[in-house]
Amino acid sequence: EKVTGAVDSRFDYATDEQAGAFTIDAPFIGMFNLHLDGSVRATDDYDIPGFGSVDPEPGDEEGTLNFSSTETNNLTGGLSYIGGWGYLGFDVGHLASNYDIPGEGAQIDLKQLRYDVKGEITRALLPGIERIKVQVGHTDYEHQEFEPSGEVGTTFLNDEFEGRMEMLHDPIGIWSGAVGLQIQHRDFEAVGEEALTPPLTSDAAGLFVYEHADIGDWHVEMGGRVEHQK
């Protein structure tokens, strides 16, 4: 196997945007494969015709939309093992973004860290099972809203876990399909004098089935899902 990758670069005149992205896939010790991708983007305030406000204040500059700049960067790295039975992979992604809110002068500082594990078993381990897919993810999210004075107005925190398993079964008569299970847990909280949203803890679990068949000239699909949320 060979190392493959791509690079992208952009520039925008209206915002003096400078952006770039890359992706790399490479073999890594035997049956392991390494993946890296990332991006950066930075802009100044938008150039516009006229004032940035319908009723400009004395001293406002013409030709610029104040508080419209952004800065964002994203980096993800993962490692996967591929074998005759299927694959198993793990990746970590980090996102950071800082941007202004036009008209208000407030600023948002956002950070997110996400972990994902994905796998698929293609060799039948159980009678009647063609393939099993598993995906587990955890997200740690935080963003702060800064007032024009520089003080933190509100902080939003979200901690979320999600898991999903899907089993594709061998044909049963004319029917082919899958059954699966999905679970989710979430803790959300807003902190600050202007926080209007109460804290939230939620748990959900869902069981689903999907089947399809060809009957003569007809293709028939049916499915169902039952879910419990607290």
N, C-alpha and C positions, 0 to 999 in steps of 0.2 A: 504494500500500500504506500501511497505517496502523501506528502503533506500538501493540503489544498487550503486556499484562503482567498480573501477579497478585501479590497480597501476602497473606501468611498470618501470623497471630500467635496464640500459645497461652500458657496459664498453667495450671500444675498445683499444687494445694494441698499434696499429700503431700510434694513435694520442693521447693516454691517454684520450680518450673521456669518459666523465661522463654525462649520460643523464637519465632523469626520466620524467614520465608523470602520470597524475591521471585524473579520471573522477568520478563525483558523481551525482546521481539523487535521489531526495528526495521529499516526499510530504511536502507541506508548507501551512498550514492554509486552510482547506477545499478543494476546487477544484483547488488550486494553486499547481504548481510543480516547484521545484528549480533545476537548473542544473549548475554545475561548472566543468570546465576542465582546465588543464594547463600542461605545459611542460617546461623543462629547458635542455639545451645542451651546453657543453663547451668542447673545444678541444685545445690541444697544437699544435705546428707545426708538420707536418707529418714526421715520420721516413721513410727515403728512402735509397736505396742502392746507394752510390756514392754521387756526388754533386748535388745541386739543380739548377745548371746552366750548359748549354752546354760548356760555356767558363768561368770557375770559376776564380774569382779575387783572388789576394793574400789575405790570411786571411780568406777566405770562409771555413766554416766547412763542413766536409763530413758526410753524413748520415742524414741531416736535410733539409727539404724544408722550408726555412725561409719565414715568413709572410704568413703562411697558417692556422693560428689559427682562431677559431670562438667562439662566445658566443651568444646564443639565448635563449629568454624566451617568453612564450606566456601564457596568462590567459584570460579566457572567463567565463562570468557569465550570466545566464539568468533566467527569471521567466515567466511561462506560465499559462494560465487559460484554463481548459478543461471542457466543459459542453456538454449538449445534443445537442446543436446547432452547436458545432464545437470547435475551440480553438483560442486563441490569445496569442502570446508570444513576449517577448522583450529580447534582449541580447546585451551585450557590450563586445567587445574583444580588448585586447591590445597586440601588438607584438613589441618586441624590439630585434634588432640584431646588433652585432658589429663584423666585420670580416676584415681580412687583404687580400690584393691582392698579390699573390706570384709574385716575380720578380720585382715589382715596389716599394713595401714598403708602398703603399698607404693604407688607411683604410676607411671602410664604416661604418657609424653609421646610422642605420635605425630605424624609429619609425612609428607605424601605430595604429590608434584608429578607430574602426569600430562599428557602431550601426545598429542593424537590428530589424525590426518589421515584424512578420509573422502571418497570420491569415487565417482561413478557416471556411466558413459558410456552414454547411452540410444540414441544414434544409431549405427547399425552402422558401424564403421570397418573391419571385416574381414568377408569373405564368410562367412555362416553364423552370425555372432555377433549375438545380439539385444541383450545388455546386459553390461557389465563393472562389477563392484563391487570397490573397493579400500579397505582399512582398515589403517592403521599406527598403532601406539600405543607409547609409552614411559613407564614408571613408575619413579620414584625414590622409594623408601619407606625410612623410618627410624623406629624407635621405641626409646626408652630406658626401662628399668625402674629406678626409683629406690627404694633401700632406705628404711625408716623414718628412718634417720639422715640422709637427704638425699644420700647417695653413689650414684653410678651403679653398679648391679649388672651389668646386661647391656645391650648395644646390638645391635639387629638391623638389618641393612642388606640391602635387596633392590633390585637394579637389573634391570629386565626390559623386553625388547623383543618385540613381537608384530606380525606382518604377515599379512594374509589377502587373497587375490584370488579372485574367483568369476566365472566366465564362463557366462552363460545362452545356450545355443545355439538356433538355429532348429529346429523340429521335423524329426526324421529319421524318415521314415515315420510310425509312430504314436507314436513316443517323443519326449518333451520333457524337458528337464532341464538340469543344470549340471555343470561340472567346476571344481575349484578347488585352490588351493595355500595351505598355512598354514605359517608358520615362527615359531620362538620361540627366544629366547636369554635366559638368566637367570643372574645372579651373586648368590649369597646368602652372608651371613657373619654370624656371631654373635660378639661380642667381649665379654670380661669373665671374671672368675674363675669365675662360675657358668654360663658358656656350655657346653652339652652337645652342641650340634649342630655338626658339622664344616662347613667352608666347602663350598660347592657351586657348580659351574659346569655348566650344562646347555644343550644345543642340541637342537632337535627340528624335523623337517620332515615334513609330511604332504600326501599327494595324495589327493583324494577325488572321487567321481562319484555323482550322484543322478539317477535317471531315473524317469519315470512315464508311464502310458498308459491309455487307456480301451479295453477290448476287450469289445464287447457290453455286457452288464450288469455287467461286472467292471472295477474300478479296480485297476491293478497298480502297485506301487512297488518299486524295488530300488535298492540303493546299495552302495558299497564304499569302503574307506579303507585306505591303506597308510601306515605311519608309521615313521620312524627316529629314535631318540633316543639321545643320548650324554651 
